[in-house]
């Protein structure tokens, strides 16, 4: 038991466990595990978001390529129509 004097009044405080250092150490370990789980959750969400962004970029790239091919096909069809009308 520890004794403390405050304003000429004496009172005692008892530790919450037989060895307060062990209790504090265990609480810190629990807090560290909680923080580790939270960090891992954020990392998973970050990587999942990055993969989603990569998929969106790939889809945009495919759409751009398709648009380019459609424009080339349109030009080819227009040239063929012009050639057919000239004859």
C-alpha positions as CSV (number, residue, x, y, z in Angstrom):
1,X,0.0,0.0,0.0
2,X,1.2,3.5,-0.7
3,X,0.6,6.5,1.4
4,X,0.1,10.0,0.1
5,X,-0.3,13.3,1.9
6,X,-2.5,16.0,0.4
7,X,-3.5,19.1,2.3
8,X,-2.6,17.6,5.6
9,X,-5.1,14.7,5.0
10,X,-3.7,11.2,4.9
11,X,-5.3,8.7,2.6
12,X,-4.2,5.4,1.1
13,X,-4.5,4.1,-2.4
14,X,-4.3,0.4,-3.3
15,X,-3.1,-0.8,-6.6
16,X,-5.7,-2.4,-8.9
17,X,-3.7,-5.7,-9.1
18,X,-1.0,-7.3,-6.9
19,X,1.6,-6.1,-9.4
20,X,0.6,-2.9,-11.1
21,X,3.5,-3.1,-13.6
22,X,2.2,-6.4,-15.0
23,X,-1.3,-5.0,-15.3
24,X,0.0,-1.9,-17.1
25,X,2.2,-4.0,-19.3
26,X,-0.7,-6.3,-20.3
27,X,-2.9,-3.2,-21.0
28,X,-0.2,-1.8,-23.3
29,X,0.1,-5.2,-25.1
30,X,-3.7,-5.2,-25.6
31,X,-3.6,-1.7,-26.9
32,X,-0.7,-2.6,-29.2
33,X,-2.6,-5.5,-30.6
34,X,-5.7,-3.4,-31.2
35,X,-3.5,-0.8,-33.0
36,X,-1.9,-3.5,-35.1
37,X,-5.3,-4.9,-36.2
38,X,-6.5,-1.4,-37.1
39,X,-3.3,-0.7,-39.1
40,X,-3.7,-4.0,-40.9
41,X,-7.4,-3.2,-41.6
42,X,-6.4,0.2,-43.1
43,X,-3.6,-1.5,-45.1
44,X,-6.1,-4.0,-46.6
45,X,-8.5,-1.2,-47.4
46,X,-5.7,0.8,-49.0
47,X,-4.6,-2.1,-51.2
48,X,-8.2,-2.9,-52.2
49,X,-8.7,0.7,-53.2
50,X,-5.5,0.7,-55.2
51,X,-6.6,-2.4,-57.0
52,X,-10.0,-0.8,-57.8
53,X,-8.3,2.3,-59.2
54,X,-6.0,0.1,-61.3
55,X,-9.1,-1.7,-62.7
56,X,-10.8,1.6,-63.5
57,X,-7.6,2.9,-65.3
58,X,-7.5,-0.4,-67.3
59,X,-11.1,0.0,-68.3
60,X,-10.5,3.6,-69.4
61,X,-7.5,2.5,-71.4
62,X,-9.5,-0.2,-73.1
63,X,-12.3,2.3,-73.9
64,X,-9.8,4.7,-75.3
65,X,-8.4,2.0,-77.6
66,X,-11.9,1.0,-78.7
67,X,-12.7,4.6,-79.5
68,X,-9.5,4.9,-81.6
69,X,-10.3,1.6,-83.5
70,X,-13.9,2.8,-84.1
71,X,-12.6,6.1,-85.5
72,X,-10.2,4.3,-87.8
73,X,-13.0,2.0,-89.0
74,X,-15.2,5.0,-89.6
75,X,-12.5,6.6,-91.7
76,X,-11.9,3.4,-93.6
77,X,-15.7,3.1,-94.3
78,X,-15.8,6.7,-95.5
79,X,-12.9,6.2,-97.8
80,X,-14.5,3.0,-99.2
81,X,-17.8,4.9,-99.8
82,X,-15.9,7.7,-101.6
83,X,-14.1,5.2,-103.8
84,X,-17.4,3.4,-104.6
85,X,-19.2,6.6,-105.5
86,X,-16.3,7.8,-107.8
87,X,-16.7,4.8,-110.1
